[in-house]
């Protein structure tokens, strides 16, 4: 699965996403794929949760 996502990412120069700060499995997956945390959006989710803004940039 991870390899398939990496192949898909190679089609794009840059990919942005947002993930709930407390979604540890998703955050770890994105970081392992090469995404970096670029910022935070406080109170972004209905439960006052913070969203992490993440970016993947093809090297």
C-alpha positions as CSV (number, residue, x, y, z in Angstrom):
1,X,0.0,0.0,0.0
2,X,2.7,2.5,1.0
3,X,4.6,1.8,-2.2
4,X,1.5,2.4,-4.3
5,X,1.0,5.8,-2.6
6,X,4.6,6.7,-3.2
7,X,4.2,5.9,-6.9
8,X,1.1,8.1,-7.0
9,X,2.9,11.0,-5.3
10,X,5.6,10.9,-7.9
11,X,3.1,12.1,-10.5
12,X,2.9,15.5,-8.8
13,X,5.4,18.2,-8.0
14,X,3.7,19.1,-4.8
15,X,0.8,17.8,-2.6
16,X,-0.8,19.5,0.3
17,X,-3.1,18.0,2.9
18,X,-4.5,18.7,6.4
19,X,-4.8,16.1,9.1
20,X,-6.2,16.2,12.7
21,X,-3.2,16.8,15.1
22,X,-4.4,13.9,17.2
23,X,-4.6,11.4,14.3
24,X,-1.2,9.9,15.2
25,X,-1.3,6.9,12.7
26,X,-2.1,9.2,9.8
27,X,0.4,11.8,10.8
28,X,3.1,9.1,11.1
29,X,2.2,7.7,7.7
30,X,2.4,11.1,6.0
31,X,5.7,11.8,7.7
32,X,7.1,8.4,6.6
33,X,6.1,9.2,3.0
34,X,8.1,12.4,3.0
35,X,5.4,15.0,4.0
36,X,6.5,17.8,6.2
37,X,4.5,19.8,8.7
38,X,4.2,23.4,7.4
39,X,1.7,24.9,9.8
40,X,-1.3,24.5,12.1
41,X,-4.9,25.7,12.0
42,X,-6.2,26.1,15.5
43,X,-9.8,25.1,16.2
44,X,-10.2,23.9,12.6
45,X,-12.3,20.9,13.5
46,X,-15.7,20.9,15.2
47,X,-14.2,19.4,18.3
48,X,-11.8,22.4,18.6
49,X,-9.1,20.1,17.2
50,X,-6.1,21.6,15.5
51,X,-5.3,20.7,11.9
52,X,-1.7,20.1,10.8
53,X,-1.0,21.4,7.3
54,X,1.4,19.1,5.5
55,X,3.2,19.3,2.2
56,X,5.0,16.7,0.0
57,X,7.4,18.2,-2.5
58,X,9.0,16.0,-5.1
59,X,12.8,16.1,-4.9
